[in-house]
């Protein structure tokens, strides 16, 4: 185990994966990929990796091929302590120089060699993946005598995802394929140093788990308490002078596959407004349903939208926005964009938008965290097993001629329903909510689902009645348990 530097918050899994890959003493150079959206801390992680293990780090820029090779040569000279840089006339020369870093006695444990922002280099030289493939060929002499652990990193999600897919040149060459995700909600609360679950929930509903939104974007400005949340929203995300203000718009255009931003913004706006089925999205934006296949696929590939199967009707998938800031933008900011650009209007806009924030952002976000708690944090004793999936769905009740929306349906690897749950952020839950869950469980059994022993989960941000607390078959999850309990 290589001790993680104190400057890297959390990321234990990622650090272990990287140090394990780079520290592999096996002979021969190997390739690894690191990807994830911008502002997740990939650069810091890789810089600390190279500093800790004595590796080489190079951050590519948008430049011509010749200029990039010149910059790499200067970086290599500086790394080696040489006054005169090598003359790198081609990427073939550059790969030989990078593989040479892993030669000799100093490379007993492998030498990390990181190329950050790799997609920039490929824009200038599209053949670069093929050149790397050739350099890392199984019988290549430079590869065999090197222990270079070549790590290619990039934030262009769609591009990086294709490097190892299908018939891509690098398919089968990589020994590491690591995604650096956003912080999950409990880690995000710890990173923001917020120990009030109600405040942590509201904060996460706005900015999610992206580390840079706290450090660079708001310069460490966190709400001092629940009473400061409204002012914090006004002085950060609703403030036109804050970098966070336009971030949701930039997240979309960062992906190179987005050719028509207006269409994609409309799709995201439809989902943020609660239209989560493909037909509903198409109707909302005024396009045929079959015209949405490409934009929805691009949004999925860019990790901005997640496609989830309905818990009851698997052939009717729903779409949800993966980045909370985008949901907040489309639900709260986009309808008021013109007004927000006038100085001094943030507080007025927020006062008018608070109700919409509660219904379109905070409520659905709470439901999502309840599913995440069920999947990641609930113990086997609580659920009667280990879930592999937690989703929402609608089950028909033919007796009552109605459909029951279920916020949480947890299933194990065999398809057995471990639990069904209902989430009410601002409602004190009572026995009536439990009776509804019992009815849902009975309907699942009637639909030939293995659900007879499913646990009944009641999630509430406002508490539970004494009568509900007295029910033995109810599992009650309040905000404190959501953030700290099993």
C-alpha positions in Angstrom: 0.0 0.0 0.0 1.3 3.5 -0.9 0.1 6.1 1.5 -2.3 8.6 0.0 -1.2 12.3 0.3 -3.2 14.5 2.6 -4.1 16.9 -0.3 -6.3 14.2 -1.9 -9.7 14.1 -0.2 -11.4 10.7 -0.2 -10.6 8.9 -3.5 -9.3 5.8 -1.6 -10.5 3.4 -4.3 -9.0 5.4 -7.1 -5.7 5.9 -5.3 -5.5 2.2 -4.6 -6.3 1.3 -8.2 -3.7 3.8 -9.5 -0.9 2.8 -7.2 -1.6 -0.9 -7.7 -1.4 -0.4 -11.5 1.7 1.8 -11.4 3.5 -0.3 -8.8 3.1 -3.6 -10.6 6.7 -5.0 -10.9 5.9 -7.1 -13.9 8.3 -6.4 -16.9 7.0 -4.6 -19.9 5.3 -1.3 -20.3 1.5 -1.2 -19.7 -1.3 1.2 -20.6 -4.0 2.7 -18.3 -6.9 5.1 -18.9 -8.3 7.6 -16.4 -11.4 9.5 -17.3 -14.3 11.5 -15.8 -16.0 14.8 -16.2 -13.9 18.0 -15.6 -13.5 19.4 -12.1 -13.5 16.0 -10.3 -9.9 16.2 -9.1 -8.3 13.9 -11.8 -5.4 16.2 -12.3 -4.6 16.6 -8.6 -4.8 12.8 -8.2 -2.4 12.1 -11.0 0.0 14.8 -10.1 0.2 13.5 -6.6 0.6 10.0 -8.0 3.6 11.1 -10.0 5.1 13.1 -7.1 4.7 10.1 -4.7 6.1 7.4 -7.1 8.7 9.5 -8.9 6.8 9.6 -12.2 6.4 12.0 -15.1 3.4 14.2 -15.6 2.6 16.1 -18.8 -0.6 18.3 -19.3 -1.4 18.7 -23.0 -2.8 21.9 -24.3 -4.8 22.8 -27.4 -1.9 23.1 -29.9 -0.6 21.9 -33.2 1.2 18.6 -33.4 4.6 20.2 -33.7 4.0 22.6 -30.8 2.7 19.7 -28.6 5.9 17.7 -29.3 8.0 20.7 -28.5 6.2 21.2 -25.2 6.6 17.5 -24.3 10.3 17.7 -25.1 10.8 20.6 -22.8 8.8 18.8 -20.0 11.0 15.7 -20.4 14.2 17.7 -20.3 13.0 19.5 -17.1 12.1 16.1 -15.6 15.5 14.7 -16.4 17.4 17.8 -15.3 18.8 18.4 -18.7 19.4 21.9 -20.1 18.8 21.0 -23.8 15.5 19.2 -24.7 15.4 16.2 -27.0 14.4 16.8 -30.6 11.1 15.0 -30.9 10.2 15.0 -34.6 7.2 12.7 -34.3 5.0 10.9 -31.9 6.9 7.7 -32.6 10.0 9.5 -31.2 7.9 10.8 -28.2 6.7 7.3 -27.3 10.2 5.9 -27.4 11.3 8.7 -25.0 8.3 8.0 -22.7 9.0 4.3 -22.6 12.7 5.0 -21.8 11.6 6.6 -18.6 10.7 3.1 -17.3 14.1 1.5 -18.1 16.9 0.8 -15.7 17.2 -0.2 -12.1 15.1 2.7 -10.9 12.1 1.1 -12.5 11.8 -1.9 -10.3 8.3 -1.1 -9.3 7.0 0.6 -12.4 7.2 4.3 -13.3 4.0 6.3 -13.8 4.0 8.4 -17.0 0.9 10.5 -17.2 -0.4 12.4 -20.3 -3.3 14.6 -19.1 -5.9 16.0 -21.5 -5.0 13.3 -24.0 -7.9 14.3 -26.4 -6.2 17.6 -27.1 -3.3 15.7 -28.7 -5.6 13.5 -30.7 -7.3 16.5 -32.3 -4.0 17.5 -33.8 -2.9 14.0 -34.6 -5.9 11.6 -34.9 -3.5 8.6 -35.5 -2.0 8.9 -32.0 -4.0 5.9 -30.6 -2.6 3.8 -33.4 0.9 5.0 -32.8 0.6 4.0 -29.1 -0.8 0.7 -30.1 2.2 0.0 -32.2 4.6 1.2 -29.5 2.9 -1.2 -27.0 2.8 -4.2 -29.3 3.4 -7.4 -27.4 6.8 -8.1 -29.0 8.0 -4.5 -29.3 11.5 -4.3 -27.9 11.1 -0.8 -26.3 8.0 -2.0 -24.5 9.6 -5.2 -23.3 12.6 -3.5 -21.7 10.4 -0.8 -20.0 8.3 -0.7 -16.9 6.6 2.6 -17.9 3.0 2.7 -16.7 1.5 5.0 -19.4 -1.6 6.7 -18.1 -3.8 8.6 -20.6 -6.3 10.9 -18.9 -9.1 13.0 -20.4 -12.3 14.7 -19.6 -14.0 14.3 -23.0 -16.2 11.4 -21.8 -17.4 10.2 -25.2 -14.0 10.3 -26.8 -12.3 8.5 -23.9 -15.0 5.9 -23.8 -14.3 5.0 -27.4 -10.6 4.4 -27.0 -11.1 0.9 -25.8 -14.4 0.0 -27.6 -15.2 -2.1 -30.6 -12.3 -2.1 -33.1 -10.5 0.9 -31.6 -6.7 0.6 -31.9 -6.2 0.5 -28.1 -8.8 -2.2 -27.4 -7.1 -5.0 -25.5 -4.0 -3.0 -24.7 -5.1 -1.4 -21.4 -4.5 -2.8 -17.9 -6.5 0.0 -16.2 -9.7 1.7 -17.1 -10.6 4.0 -14.2 -13.5 6.4 -14.0 -13.2 9.3 -11.4 -16.8 10.0 -10.5 -18.4 12.8 -8.5 -18.4 12.4 -4.8 -21.4 10.4 -3.5 -23.7 12.4 -1.3 -22.2 11.5 2.1 -18.7 12.2 0.9 -19.8 15.5 -0.6 -21.3 16.6 2.8 -18.0 15.8 4.5 -16.0 17.7 1.8 -18.2 20.7 2.2 -17.9 20.3 6.0 -21.6 20.3 6.5 -22.9 18.1 9.4 -26.6 19.2 9.2 -28.3 16.6 7.0 -31.1 19.0 6.0 -28.5 21.5 4.8 -26.4 18.9 3.2 -29.4 17.7 1.2 -30.2 21.1 -0.1 -26.6 21.8 -0.9 -26.2 18.6 -2.8 -29.4 19.2 -4.8 -27.7 22.3 -6.2 -24.1 21.5 -6.7 -23.9 17.7 -6.4 -20.6 16.1 -5.6 -18.1 18.0 -7.8 -15.1 19.0 -5.7 -14.1 22.0 -7.7 -17.4 23.7 -7.1 -16.4 24.3 -3.5 -12.7 25.1 -4.0 -12.2 27.0 -7.3 -15.8 28.1 -8.1 -16.9 29.6 -4.8 -13.5 29.9 -3.2 -14.5 27.8 -0.2 -17.7 29.7 0.5 -20.0 27.2 2.1 -23.4 28.0 3.9 -22.7 28.7 7.5 -26.0 27.0 8.5 -29.5 26.3 7.3 -30.4 29.9 7.7 -27.6 31.0 5.4 -28.6 28.6 2.5 -30.9 31.1 0.7 -28.2 33.8 0.9 -25.6 31.3 -0.3 -27.6 30.4 -3.4 -28.0 34.1 -4.2 -24.3 35.0 -3.8 -23.0 31.9 -5.7 -25.0 30.0 -8.3 -27.5 32.9 -9.0 -24.8 35.5 -9.0 -23.8 36.4 -12.6 -20.3 37.2 -11.4 -19.8 33.7 -10.0 -18.2 31.1 -12.3 -20.8 28.7 -11.0 -23.5 30.8 -12.6 -22.9 29.6 -16.2 -21.3 26.2 -15.4 -24.4 24.2 -16.3 -24.4 25.6 -19.8 -20.7 24.9 -20.3 -21.1 21.3 -19.1 -23.1 20.5 -22.2 -20.9 22.1 -24.8 -17.7 20.5 -23.4 -18.6 17.2 -25.1 -17.4 17.3 -28.7 -20.4 15.2 -29.9 -22.9 17.9 -29.2 -23.7 19.6 -32.5 -27.0 21.3 -31.7 -26.9 22.7 -28.1 -30.4 24.1 -28.4 -31.9 20.6 -28.9 -29.9 19.1 -26.1 -30.8 21.9 -23.7 -34.5 21.3 -24.6 -34.1 17.6 -23.9 -32.5 18.3 -20.5 -35.2 20.9 -19.8 -37.9 18.3 -20.4 -36.3 15.8 -18.1 -35.8 18.5 -15.4 -39.5 19.3 -15.7 -40.5 15.7 -14.9 -40.9 14.4 -18.4 -38.7 11.3 -18.0 -40.1 8.9 -20.6 -38.9 9.2 -24.2 -42.4 9.9 -25.5 -43.0 12.5 -22.9 -39.7 14.2 -23.7 -40.5 14.2 -27.4 -44.0 15.7 -26.8 -42.5 18.4 -24.6 -39.9 19.6 -27.1 -42.1 19.0 -30.2 -40.1 16.3 -31.9 -40.9 12.7 -33.0 -39.9 10.1 -30.4 -37.6 8.4 -32.9 -35.7 11.6 -33.4 -34.5 11.5 -29.8 -32.3 8.3 -30.1 -29.2 10.2 -31.0 -29.4 13.1 -28.6 -30.3 10.8 -25.7 -27.4 8.5 -26.6 -25.0 11.4 -26.7 -26.2 12.7 -23.3 -25.8 9.2 -21.9 -22.3 8.8 -23.3 -21.3 12.2 -21.9 -22.5 11.0 -18.4 -25.0 13.8 -18.2 -28.1 11.6 -18.4 -28.7 8.2 -17.0 -31.2 5.7 -18.5 -33.0 3.6 -15.9 -35.4 0.8 -16.4 -38.7 1.0 -14.7 -38.7 -1.2 -11.6 -41.9 -2.9 -12.7 -42.1 -2.4 -16.4 -38.5 -2.9 -17.7 -39.4 -2.1 -21.3 -40.4 1.5 -20.3 -37.1 3.2 -19.4 -36.9 6.6 -17.7 -34.2 9.2 -18.0 -32.8 11.3 -15.2 -30.2 14.0 -15.2 -26.9 12.8 -13.6 -25.6 16.3 -12.6 -27.7 18.2 -10.0 -26.4 21.5 -11.2 -28.0 20.9 -14.6 -31.3 20.1 -13.0 -31.1 23.2 -10.9 -30.3 25.3 -13.9 -33.2 24.1 -16.0 -35.7 24.2 -13.2 -34.8 27.4 -11.5 -32.3 29.5 -13.6 -33.3 29.0 -17.3 -36.9 30.3 -16.9 -35.5 33.4 -15.2 -32.2 33.8 -17.2 -32.9 37.3 -18.6 -33.9 38.6 -15.2 -30.9 37.0 -13.5 -28.6 39.0 -15.8 -29.7 42.2 -14.3 -27.6 43.2 -11.2 -29.3 42.8 -7.8 -32.1 40.5 -8.9 -30.8 37.2 -7.4 -32.8 37.5 -4.1 -36.0 38.4 -6.0 -35.6 35.6 -8.4 -34.9 33.1 -5.7 -37.9 34.2 -3.7 -40.1 33.6 -6.7 -38.4 30.3 -7.5 -38.3 28.6 -4.1 -41.5 26.7 -4.5 -40.3 25.4 -7.9 -37.0 24.4 -6.4 -38.8 22.4 -3.8 -41.1 20.5 -6.2 -38.9 20.1 -9.3 -35.4 19.9 -7.7 -35.3 19.1 -4.0 -38.2 16.6 -3.8 -37.0 14.4 -6.7 -33.4 14.7 -5.5 -34.4 13.4 -2.1 -36.1 10.4 -3.7 -32.9 9.7 -5.6 -30.8 9.8 -2.5 -33.2 7.4 -0.8 -32.6 4.9 -3.7 -28.8 5.5 -3.3 -29.0 4.9 0.5 -30.9 1.7 -0.2 -28.3 0.5 -2.7 -25.1 1.7 -1.0 -25.7 2.2 2.7 -28.5 0.0 3.9 -27.3 -3.1 5.7 -28.1 -6.7 4.8 -30.0 -6.9 8.1 -32.1 -3.9 7.2 -33.1 -5.2 3.8 -32.9 -9.0 4.3 -30.2 -9.3 1.6 -27.8 -7.3 -0.6 -29.4 -5.3 -3.4 -27.9 -5.0 -6.8 -30.5 -2.5 -8.0 -32.7 0.2 -6.5 -35.1 2.0 -8.9 -38.5 3.6 -9.1 -41.5 2.4 -11.0 -45.3 2.3 -11.5 -47.4 -0.7 -10.8 -51.0 -0.9 -11.9 -53.8 -1.5 -9.5 -56.7 -3.0 -11.6 -59.0 -3.0 -8.6 -58.7 0.7 -8.0 -58.2 1.5 -11.7 -55.0 3.4 -10.8 -51.3 3.2 -10.9 -49.1 3.3 -7.8 -45.8 5.2 -8.2 -43.1 3.5 -6.1 -40.1 5.6 -5.2 -37.8 2.7 -4.2 -37.8 -0.9 -5.3 -34.7 -2.8 -4.3 -33.9 -6.2 -5.9 -31.1 -8.7 -5.4 -29.2 -10.6 -8.1 -31.9 -13.2 -8.4 -34.6 -10.6 -9.0 -36.2 -11.0 -5.6 -37.7 -7.8 -4.3 -36.0 -7.0 -1.0 -37.8 -3.8 -0.3 -40.3 -1.2 -1.5 -40.2 2.3 -0.2 -41.9 5.7 -0.3 -40.1 9.0 0.1 -41.8 12.2 1.4 -39.4 15.1 2.1 -41.8 17.6 3.6 -44.6 15.3 4.9 -44.8 13.7 8.3 -45.5 10.1 7.3 -48.2 8.0 9.0 -49.8 4.6 8.9 -51.6 5.5 5.7 -48.3 5.6 3.9 -47.4 2.2 5.3 -50.8 0.7 4.2 -50.0 2.0 0.6 -46.7 0.2 0.7 -48.4 -3.0 1.9 -50.8 -2.7 -1.1 -47.9 -2.2 -3.5 -46.2 -5.3 -2.1 -49.4 -7.3 -2.6 -49.7 -6.1 -6.2 -46.1 -7.1 -6.9 -46.8 -10.6 -5.5 -50.0 -10.7 -7.7 -47.8 -9.8 -10.7 -45.7 -12.9 -9.9 -42.8 -11.0 -8.5 -40.9 -12.6 -5.6 -41.9 -9.9 -3.1 -43.8 -11.6 -0.3 -41.0 -10.8 2.2 -40.1 -7.4 0.9 -39.3 -4.9 3.7 -41.3 -1.7 3.8 -39.2 1.5 3.9 -40.6 4.9 4.9 -38.3 7.8 4.1 -39.2 11.2 5.5 -37.5 14.6 6.0 -40.3 15.8 8.3 -40.6 12.8 10.7 -43.1 10.0 11.5 -46.3 9.8 13.5 -46.3 7.9 16.8 -48.7 5.4 15.3 -46.2 4.7 12.4 -43.3 4.4 14.8 -45.3 1.7 16.6 -45.6 -0.5 13.5 -43.2 -3.4 13.6 -42.9 -4.0 9.9 -42.0 -0.4 9.0 -38.4 0.6 8.5 -38.2 4.4 9.2 -35.4 6.4 7.6 -35.1 10.1 8.5 -32.5 12.6 7.3 -30.0 11.6 10.1 -30.2 8.0 9.2 -30.0 8.8 5.5 -26.7 10.6 6.1 -25.2 8.6 8.9 -27.0 5.3 9.5 -27.2 1.9 7.9 
